[in-house]
Every structure is written in C-alpha cells, then in structure tokens.
Amino acid sequence: MLIRLDHASPVPLGDQIAAAVRGAIADASVRTGERLPAARALADSLGVNVHTVLRGYQRLREEGLIELRRGRGAVVSADTTSPGRARLVEGVRDLVADARALGLTDDEVLAMVRVGLGGG
C-alpha cells in the first residue's frame, strides 16, 4: 500500500492517511483481516509524527473499517462489507464537501439524507 501526503494541502495529514487507507480498502488492495503498517513505522516512512498516523487510524476505526488491537496493531475489519463500506464513507465525505461548497447547513443535508432514506 502506497501512501503519499501533500504537505501543501489544507486537508490534515491524518485525514490524508485515512483517505489513502480507505481507498486501499475500497479497491480491495488491502483485504479483510490484513494488518496495516505499524503506526511508528508508517510515521517514520512518511516523515510525520506517530500521533498523526494514529489520528488517521482512529478515524478509520470510528468508520468501522479497521480494528485497533493492543499488541496486534491495526487490522482491516473482519466485516465482509469493508470494501463497500469504505466506498460509502468516501461518498459521504464527498457529499459533505459538496454541501459545504454550496453553503448548505448540516440540518439541510440531514433533511436531504432523510428524504433519500424515505423517512422524511
């Protein structure tokens, strides 16, 4: 898995790391049960602080894409829907970015999603 960071980007480095891993999960180049690089090793290879990597990994854990296990590190979730879930998370992030660019409020976006779900 190749991770490239753009230090000139306004996107935080931890979010860039999460996006790269999320993309690798989405395209199945990283598979269910596969171990991700150790945070310290990845930080060293990218020239960033280990906490930056851990923030990216934490974001992926919150999204349900990876599990963080003491002594075992970061592992792609055993959930067999991980690639589809990763693509969905990317879509949601794109939706939020587009909504922000259009100046929509959170309530407006949520109302649109509720309509899409058939509940509003």
N, C-alpha and C positions, 0 to 999 in steps of 0.2 A: 504494500500500500504506500503510495507516494503522497506526501502532504507538502504542499507549498504554501507559504504565507506571504501575504502582501503587506509589508510594514507601512506602506503609504495609504492603505485602505482605511476608511473610517470604521470598518467592521472590526470589533475587538478580536485579538489574536485567538483567544479561547473559542470564540464563536466560529472563527475560520477553521480551527482544528476540528470542532464538532461537525461543521459542514462537510469537511473532507471525509471524515469517517462515515458520516451519514450517507454521503454519496457512494462510498465503497460498499456499504451495506445494501443500499438501494440497487446497485448494479450487480450485486452478488459476487464482487471480487473479494469480499470478506464474508465468510459464511457463519451461520449459526454455530455457536459453540467455540468459535475461533478466538484465540487470545489476541488482544491488541498489544502493541508495544508498551512496555513498562513506562510509566509517566516520566521517570527520571531519564531513561534512555531516549525517549522521544524528545524531551525538553533539550537534552544535550545536542541531539542531531539537528534540531530546529533553531538552536541558539536562543531559547526562551527560558523563562523561569518555570520550574516544575509546577508551580501553582497555576500557571496559565494553562498547561496541559490538563491539570486536574479540574479546572473550571470547565474546559471543553468536555471532558469525560463525565463530569457531574451533569451537564446539560443533557448529554445522551442518555444517562441513567434516568433523569426526570422524564425523558421522552419514551422510556421503556425499551430503548434499543440495545442497551448494554447493562450488564450486571457488574457491580464492583464488589470483589470478594477479597477480604483480607488474606494476604499470603498468596493469592492466585492472580490478583490484578483485575484488569478489565477484560470481560469476555462478552462477545456478542450474545445477546439474549437467546435463550433456548426456544423462545416463542417462534414458531414456524412462519409467522407472518412478518418477521423483521424486515425483509426487503420491501414489501408493500407498505408497511408502517413507515419505513424511512422515506419512501416516495411521498406518502401522505403528509408527513411532517414537513418535507420540503415544500409541498404545495401550500400548506397552511402558512408557512413563513413567507412565501411569495404573495399569498392573499393579503397578509397583514402589511407587507411592504407596499403593495399596490394601494391598499386602503389608506395608508398613511400619506402616500403621494397624492391621493385625491382629496385629502383633508377630512376623511370620514372619522367620526368618533368611534370609540370602542362599542358603544351601545348600538350604533348604526350597523357596524359589522356583525355584531352578535344577532341583531334582528334579521339580517340577511341570511346568516347561517341557520337560524331557527326556521325561516321560511324554506330554505333548502332542505332541511330535515323534515319538513312537513308539519312542524309543530307551531307555526305561528302565522 
